Amino acid sequence: MLDEKAIFATINQVETLSLRAYGMIVNGFREDKIESRVMCKSTIKFSSDSYVHVLANEASRSFAFKASTHEEFNRWQIDFRPRLREVLGFGQIEKRGLCDLEPRQLSEKVFDAYIRQEWTICTEPGFEIPFFVLLPKGQTMPRPLVLTPHGHNKSGKDAYVGVWHNESEKAEITEGQRDVALQAVEVGYVAIAPDMRGFASLRRKQDIDEDNAKSCPRLQMQALMFGRTLIGERVWDIGRLIDYAQTRNDIDSHRIAVTGNSGGGTVSLFAAACDERIKIAIPGSYFNTFEDSIGSIRHCECNYIPGIMTMAEMYEVAGLIAPRPFLALSGRNDRIFPIESAKYAYKKLREIYEIAGAGDLCQLYIGDGGHRYYKEPVWPFVNKFFGE
Ligand SMILES: [Zn+2]
């Protein structure tokens, strides 16, 4: 049993807990002694629904952007980027050793305007990731590369190269403009469309057998036990795909863009923040505040990074991409990434880009629709910065 002093110490330590949790402590000890403190706390109106906002307001983010000069901005990035990579779990992945890529080509199919190859590489010891490479015909090689990580869907990389397996997938791809890799090759770029961990062939066997769309929850929990995150593992795979791209003489690895929708937007944003080899980042249906999107609205378990809100808000993670061109795609009616919060996050990110001397390179496109990809601004944006 704790003594009274210890009770108050405990209360102080947990003062950000919900009122419900507070009551459990109160009921276990001397309610008369701590009633006044509870009454005081009750004015904050803790509840399970407002919990995240109370914590966000109180959080002192260690990499909150405060720079006012270009020099301070540079120092902030230099300090923040390795810490971000660490909380994503890169250190734990690196401890396993950097394996040979061991590329294996599985197939090649020739279409009128492009060639589609399927490959695998090893991204960490014993782990192979499958991906498509789309090569444009009639172009002088090497060509710039567009990496296209996909979001939550059962067929993984297939959707991004325009391959559908039933009518509902066909509608999802065409109506949501999700054939992002196909779009890239049609405008003349090499595209790499990988499966992301937890989807398609990278699901757990049980999920494949039961025809479940994803294995995110189990894979995320396993990753967390080892100081890793599923976002970190997916971003790591993107880095290894860039290593692979640098071995191909048909890819200009000095001109690399990344774009994907929803979960693919997540990977796009974090990959560009972590890896400066990526020169353009275009996250779709993701850019927002952590607080108002994944913090407040039901999202897949794979979205969460332990401690991220004690380090940075999403616009500060995206600030690591500055001064490289950044274009966020947001749907006016996206119910899981609210548009008003996207606008606020953009305002904050634009401030970082201004200090970086690149305000014009930070853009937000608002599409008249929901949670989907918006291709209209994407390819002119990429063409402009790749000098096409
Ligand atoms: Zn997920």
Residues whose N, C-alpha, C, O or C-beta is under 5 A from the ligand:
A	BS01	ZN	C216 C300 E301 C302
